Amino acid sequence: MTFDNLLLQLEGPIATLTINRPDKRNAVNNATVEEIDRALAQIESDRRLRVMILTGAGDKAFVAGADIQELQRRDLVLGRYESGRRQEVYNRIERLEIPSIASVNGFALGTGLELAMACTLRVAAAGARLGQPEIKLGVIPGAGGTQRLRRLVGLGRAMEMILTGEAITAEEALAIGLVNRVVPAESLVEETRKLAATLTALPKRALQYAKEAVLRGSDATLHEGLAHESHLHALACDSEDKREGVAAFLQKRAPKFTGR
């Protein structure tokens, strides 16, 4: 499968999806959204994969925002359709069976931050800047920013970032829980891949169930979340990897997980 605006690299259990528009600071246009959707379909169909890394080409930007020319053309109808379509595709990232890691290598603004927040984890290069500046263009976030940002950093900080449109540093993002790690820019690829390797060594089904339990619980009452957690725990208990993990612990050896 070939793409005009993306690079998809499959190396063993790791898929790396790169937004490849460095001359536009990797700004996401409608064509890129559709290509991301196609790439996700390929990733979902490959049962060998254990983790996806999402990043941007070059060293200036992860994704610096949306394509401003397309935003200029949006009216009531296009605004509703195009924001809804991006939500669909970004939701697909969030709901992947495998974990995803946003490797934030520069500016992650507007739809770029929304893309990063759709991922399971975020690793940012020192010097990266993250924000939702849509208010400065007379609009509001439309691809999940008002919802995911609040869930990650809390109501007060999310409201401040969205209403002022001001970007924050990677270090500030770490302090409020928007990113999981901040690393030197020259080590970003290495550190992201180390985290990916940590995940690929763990039991695939347990990772899937744990991720699902946390995500479903964020939109449920405590009672509903606990019930779903118990259901997923029971499914994990019926897996070969659970039996292997317990046996390896008792036998004081390293487990050999198979993903079954």
Contacts in CASP RR format, 6 or more apart in sequence:
PFRMAT RR
TARGET T0000
AUTHOR 0000-0000-0000
METHOD contacts of the structure
MODEL  1
MTFDNLLLQLEGPIATLTINRPDKRNAVNNATVEEIDRALAQIESDRRLR
VMILTGAGDKAFVAGADIQELQRRDLVLGRYESGRRQEVYNRIERLEIPS
IASVNGFALGTGLELAMACTLRVAAAGARLGQPEIKLGVIPGAGGTQRLR
RLVGLGRAMEMILTGEAITAEEALAIGLVNRVVPAESLVEETRKLAATLT
ALPKRALQYAKEAVLRGSDATLHEGLAHESHLHALACDSEDKREGVAAFL
QKRAPKFTGR
1 8 0 8 1.000
1 38 0 8 1.000
1 39 0 8 1.000
1 42 0 8 1.000
3 20 0 8 1.000
3 35 0 8 1.000
3 38 0 8 1.000
3 39 0 8 1.000
4 31 0 8 1.000
4 35 0 8 1.000
5 19 0 8 1.000
5 20 0 8 1.000
5 21 0 8 1.000
5 29 0 8 1.000
5 31 0 8 1.000
5 32 0 8 1.000
5 35 0 8 1.000
6 17 0 8 1.000
6 18 0 8 1.000
6 19 0 8 1.000
6 20 0 8 1.000
6 32 0 8 1.000
6 35 0 8 1.000
6 36 0 8 1.000
6 39 0 8 1.000
7 16 0 8 1.000
7 17 0 8 1.000
7 18 0 8 1.000
7 20 0 8 1.000
7 57 0 8 1.000
8 15 0 8 1.000
8 16 0 8 1.000
8 17 0 8 1.000
8 18 0 8 1.000
8 39 0 8 1.000
8 42 0 8 1.000
8 43 0 8 1.000
9 15 0 8 1.000
9 16 0 8 1.000
9 18 0 8 1.000
10 16 0 8 1.000
10 46 0 8 1.000
10 49 0 8 1.000
12 48 0 8 1.000
12 49 0 8 1.000
13 48 0 8 1.000
13 49 0 8 1.000
13 50 0 8 1.000
13 51 0 8 1.000
13 200 0 8 1.000
14 49 0 8 1.000
14 50 0 8 1.000
14 51 0 8 1.000
14 52 0 8 1.000
14 53 0 8 1.000
14 193 0 8 1.000
14 196 0 8 1.000
14 197 0 8 1.000
14 200 0 8 1.000
15 43 0 8 1.000
15 46 0 8 1.000
15 49 0 8 1.000
15 51 0 8 1.000
15 52 0 8 1.000
15 53 0 8 1.000
16 52 0 8 1.000
16 53 0 8 1.000
16 55 0 8 1.000
17 36 0 8 1.000
17 39 0 8 1.000
17 43 0 8 1.000
17 52 0 8 1.000
17 53 0 8 1.000
17 54 0 8 1.000
17 55 0 8 1.000
18 54 0 8 1.000
18 55 0 8 1.000
18 56 0 8 1.000
18 57 0 8 1.000
19 26 0 8 1.000
19 28 0 8 1.000
19 32 0 8 1.000
19 54 0 8 1.000
19 55 0 8 1.000
19 56 0 8 1.000
19 57 0 8 1.000
19 62 0 8 1.000
19 63 0 8 1.000
20 26 0 8 1.000
20 56 0 8 1.000
20 57 0 8 1.000
21 27 0 8 1.000
21 32 0 8 1.000
21 57 0 8 1.000
22 56 0 8 1.000
22 57 0 8 1.000
22 58 0 8 1.000
22 60 0 8 1.000
22 61 0 8 1.000
24 64 0 8 1.000
24 67 0 8 1.000
25 60 0 8 1.000
25 61 0 8 1.000
25 63 0 8 1.000
25 64 0 8 1.000
25 65 0 8 1.000
25 107 0 8 1.000
26 56 0 8 1.000
26 57 0 8 1.000
26 61 0 8 1.000
26 62 0 8 1.000
26 63 0 8 1.000
26 64 0 8 1.000
27 63 0 8 1.000
27 64 0 8 1.000
27 65 0 8 1.000
27 66 0 8 1.000
27 67 0 8 1.000
27 68 0 8 1.000
28 63 0 8 1.000
28 65 0 8 1.000
28 66 0 8 1.000
28 67 0 8 1.000
28 86 0 8 1.000
28 111 0 8 1.000
28 112 0 8 1.000
28 115 0 8 1.000
29 66 0 8 1.000
29 67 0 8 1.000
29 70 0 8 1.000
30 67 0 8 1.000
30 70 0 8 1.000
30 82 0 8 1.000
30 85 0 8 1.000
33 85 0 8 1.000
33 86 0 8 1.000
33 89 0 8 1.000
36 89 0 8 1.000
36 93 0 8 1.000
37 88 0 8 1.000
37 89 0 8 1.000
37 92 0 8 1.000
40 89 0 8 1.000
40 92 0 8 1.000
40 93 0 8 1.000
40 96 0 8 1.000
43 49 0 8 1.000
43 52 0 8 1.000
43 96 0 8 1.000
43 98 0 8 1.000
44 96 0 8 1.000
44 97 0 8 1.000
49 98 0 8 1.000
50 98 0 8 1.000
50 199 0 8 1.000
50 200 0 8 1.000
50 204 0 8 1.000
50 207 0 8 1.000
51 98 0 8 1.000
51 99 0 8 1.000
51 100 0 8 1.000
51 101 0 8 1.000
51 196 0 8 1.000
51 199 0 8 1.000
51 200 0 8 1.000
52 93 0 8 1.000
52 96 0 8 1.000
52 98 0 8 1.000
52 99 0 8 1.000
52 100 0 8 1.000
52 101 0 8 1.000
53 100 0 8 1.000
53 101 0 8 1.000
53 103 0 8 1.000
53 192 0 8 1.000
53 193 0 8 1.000
53 196 0 8 1.000
54 93 0 8 1.000
54 100 0 8 1.000
54 101 0 8 1.000
54 102 0 8 1.000
54 103 0 8 1.000
54 115 0 8 1.000
54 116 0 8 1.000
54 119 0 8 1.000
55 62 0 8 1.000
55 102 0 8 1.000
55 103 0 8 1.000
55 104 0 8 1.000
55 105 0 8 1.000
55 192 0 8 1.000
56 62 0 8 1.000
56 63 0 8 1.000
56 103 0 8 1.000
56 105 0 8 1.000
58 105 0 8 1.000
59 105 0 8 1.000
59 106 0 8 1.000
59 185 0 8 1.000
60 106 0 8 1.000
60 107 0 8 1.000
61 105 0 8 1.000
61 106 0 8 1.000
61 107 0 8 1.000
61 108 0 8 1.000
62 102 0 8 1.000
62 103 0 8 1.000
62 104 0 8 1.000
62 105 0 8 1.000
62 106 0 8 1.000
62 107 0 8 1.000
62 108 0 8 1.000
62 112 0 8 1.000
62 115 0 8 1.000
62 116 0 8 1.000
62 128 0 8 1.000
63 107 0 8 1.000
63 108 0 8 1.000
63 109 0 8 1.000
63 110 0 8 1.000
63 111 0 8 1.000
63 112 0 8 1.000
63 115 0 8 1.000
63 116 0 8 1.000
64 107 0 8 1.000
64 109 0 8 1.000
64 112 0 8 1.000
65 107 0 8 1.000
65 109 0 8 1.000
65 110 0 8 1.000
65 111 0 8 1.000
65 112 0 8 1.000
66 110 0 8 1.000
66 111 0 8 1.000
70 82 0 8 1.000
71 137 0 8 1.000
71 139 0 8 1.000
74 82 0 8 1.000
83 142 0 8 1.000
83 143 0 8 1.000
84 142 0 8 1.000
84 143 0 8 1.000
86 111 0 8 1.000
86 114 0 8 1.000
86 142 0 8 1.000
86 143 0 8 1.000
87 142 0 8 1.000
87 143 0 8 1.000
87 144 0 8 1.000
90 114 0 8 1.000
90 115 0 8 1.000
90 118 0 8 1.000
90 143 0 8 1.000
90 144 0 8 1.000
91 118 0 8 1.000
93 100 0 8 1.000
93 115 0 8 1.000
93 118 0 8 1.000
93 119 0 8 1.000
94 118 0 8 1.000
94 119 0 8 1.000
94 120 0 8 1.000
94 215 0 8 1.000
95 215 0 8 1.000
97 208 0 8 1.000
98 204 0 8 1.000
98 207 0 8 1.000
98 208 0 8 1.000
99 120 0 8 1.000
99 121 0 8 1.000
99 199 0 8 1.000
99 207 0 8 1.000
99 211 0 8 1.000
100 118 0 8 1.000
100 119 0 8 1.000
100 120 0 8 1.000
100 121 0 8 1.000
101 119 0 8 1.000
101 120 0 8 1.000
101 121 0 8 1.000
101 122 0 8 1.000
101 123 0 8 1.000
101 192 0 8 1.000
101 195 0 8 1.000
101 196 0 8 1.000
101 199 0 8 1.000
102 108 0 8 1.000
102 115 0 8 1.000
102 116 0 8 1.000
102 117 0 8 1.000
102 119 0 8 1.000
102 121 0 8 1.000
102 122 0 8 1.000
102 123 0 8 1.000
103 123 0 8 1.000
103 188 0 8 1.000
103 189 0 8 1.000
103 192 0 8 1.000
104 116 0 8 1.000
104 122 0 8 1.000
104 123 0 8 1.000
104 124 0 8 1.000
104 125 0 8 1.000
104 128 0 8 1.000
104 130 0 8 1.000
104 170 0 8 1.000
104 179 0 8 1.000
105 125 0 8 1.000
105 128 0 8 1.000
105 185 0 8 1.000
105 188 0 8 1.000
106 124 0 8 1.000
106 125 0 8 1.000
106 127 0 8 1.000
106 128 0 8 1.000
106 129 0 8 1.000
107 128 0 8 1.000
107 129 0 8 1.000
107 130 0 8 1.000
107 167 0 8 1.000
108 115 0 8 1.000
108 116 0 8 1.000
108 124 0 8 1.000
108 128 0 8 1.000
108 129 0 8 1.000
108 130 0 8 1.000
108 131 0 8 1.000
109 129 0 8 1.000
109 130 0 8 1.000
109 131 0 8 1.000
109 132 0 8 1.000
109 133 0 8 1.000
109 167 0 8 1.000
110 131 0 8 1.000
110 132 0 8 1.000
110 133 0 8 1.000
110 134 0 8 1.000
110 141 0 8 1.000
110 143 0 8 1.000
110 145 0 8 1.000
111 142 0 8 1.000
111 143 0 8 1.000
113 130 0 8 1.000
113 131 0 8 1.000
113 132 0 8 1.000
113 145 0 8 1.000
113 149 0 8 1.000
114 132 0 8 1.000
114 141 0 8 1.000
114 142 0 8 1.000
114 143 0 8 1.000
114 144 0 8 1.000
114 145 0 8 1.000
114 148 0 8 1.000
115 143 0 8 1.000
116 122 0 8 1.000
116 130 0 8 1.000
117 144 0 8 1.000
117 145 0 8 1.000
117 148 0 8 1.000
117 149 0 8 1.000
117 152 0 8 1.000
117 178 0 8 1.000
118 144 0 8 1.000
118 148 0 8 1.000
120 211 0 8 1.000
121 180 0 8 1.000
121 195 0 8 1.000
122 173 0 8 1.000
122 178 0 8 1.000
122 179 0 8 1.000
122 180 0 8 1.000
122 181 0 8 1.000
123 179 0 8 1.000
123 180 0 8 1.000
123 181 0 8 1.000
123 182 0 8 1.000
123 183 0 8 1.000
123 188 0 8 1.000
123 191 0 8 1.000
123 192 0 8 1.000
123 195 0 8 1.000
124 130 0 8 1.000
124 170 0 8 1.000
124 173 0 8 1.000
124 174 0 8 1.000
124 179 0 8 1.000
124 181 0 8 1.000
124 182 0 8 1.000
124 183 0 8 1.000
124 188 0 8 1.000
125 170 0 8 1.000
125 182 0 8 1.000
125 183 0 8 1.000
125 184 0 8 1.000
125 185 0 8 1.000
125 188 0 8 1.000
126 170 0 8 1.000
126 171 0 8 1.000
126 182 0 8 1.000
126 183 0 8 1.000
126 184 0 8 1.000
126 185 0 8 1.000
127 169 0 8 1.000
127 170 0 8 1.000
127 185 0 8 1.000
128 169 0 8 1.000
128 170 0 8 1.000
128 173 0 8 1.000
128 182 0 8 1.000
129 167 0 8 1.000
129 168 0 8 1.000
129 169 0 8 1.000
129 170 0 8 1.000
130 167 0 8 1.000
130 168 0 8 1.000
130 170 0 8 1.000
130 173 0 8 1.000
130 178 0 8 1.000
130 179 0 8 1.000
131 161 0 8 1.000
131 165 0 8 1.000
131 166 0 8 1.000
131 167 0 8 1.000
131 168 0 8 1.000
132 141 0 8 1.000
132 145 0 8 1.000
132 149 0 8 1.000
132 161 0 8 1.000
132 162 0 8 1.000
132 165 0 8 1.000
133 165 0 8 1.000
133 166 0 8 1.000
133 167 0 8 1.000
134 140 0 8 1.000
134 141 0 8 1.000
134 142 0 8 1.000
134 162 0 8 1.000
134 165 0 8 1.000
135 162 0 8 1.000
135 163 0 8 1.000
135 164 0 8 1.000
135 165 0 8 1.000
136 165 0 8 1.000
140 146 0 8 1.000
140 162 0 8 1.000
141 149 0 8 1.000
141 162 0 8 1.000
145 162 0 8 1.000
146 158 0 8 1.000
146 162 0 8 1.000
149 158 0 8 1.000
149 161 0 8 1.000
149 162 0 8 1.000
149 178 0 8 1.000
150 158 0 8 1.000
150 159 0 8 1.000
151 218 0 8 1.000
152 158 0 8 1.000
152 177 0 8 1.000
152 178 0 8 1.000
153 161 0 8 1.000
153 176 0 8 1.000
153 177 0 8 1.000
153 178 0 8 1.000
157 176 0 8 1.000
160 166 0 8 1.000
161 168 0 8 1.000
168 176 0 8 1.000
168 178 0 8 1.000
170 179 0 8 1.000
170 182 0 8 1.000
171 182 0 8 1.000
173 179 0 8 1.000
173 182 0 8 1.000
174 180 0 8 1.000
174 181 0 8 1.000
174 182 0 8 1.000
181 191 0 8 1.000
181 195 0 8 1.000
183 191 0 8 1.000
199 207 0 8 1.000
201 257 0 8 1.000
202 257 0 8 1.000
203 239 0 8 1.000
203 241 0 8 1.000
203 242 0 8 1.000
203 245 0 8 1.000
203 255 0 8 1.000
203 257 0 8 1.000
203 259 0 8 1.000
204 241 0 8 1.000
204 257 0 8 1.000
204 259 0 8 1.000
205 235 0 8 1.000
205 236 0 8 1.000
205 239 0 8 1.000
205 241 0 8 1.000
205 259 0 8 1.000
205 260 0 8 1.000
206 236 0 8 1.000
206 239 0 8 1.000
206 241 0 8 1.000
206 242 0 8 1.000
209 232 0 8 1.000
209 233 0 8 1.000
209 235 0 8 1.000
209 236 0 8 1.000
210 232 0 8 1.000
212 228 0 8 1.000
212 232 0 8 1.000
213 225 0 8 1.000
213 228 0 8 1.000
213 229 0 8 1.000
213 232 0 8 1.000
216 225 0 8 1.000
216 228 0 8 1.000
217 224 0 8 1.000
217 225 0 8 1.000
217 228 0 8 1.000
217 229 0 8 1.000
220 228 0 8 1.000
236 242 0 8 1.000
239 259 0 8 1.000
239 260 0 8 1.000
240 258 0 8 1.000
240 259 0 8 1.000
240 260 0 8 1.000
241 255 0 8 1.000
241 257 0 8 1.000
241 258 0 8 1.000
241 259 0 8 1.000
241 260 0 8 1.000
244 255 0 8 1.000
244 256 0 8 1.000
244 257 0 8 1.000
244 258 0 8 1.000
245 255 0 8 1.000
245 257 0 8 1.000
247 255 0 8 1.000
248 254 0 8 1.000
248 255 0 8 1.000
248 256 0 8 1.000
249 255 0 8 1.000
END
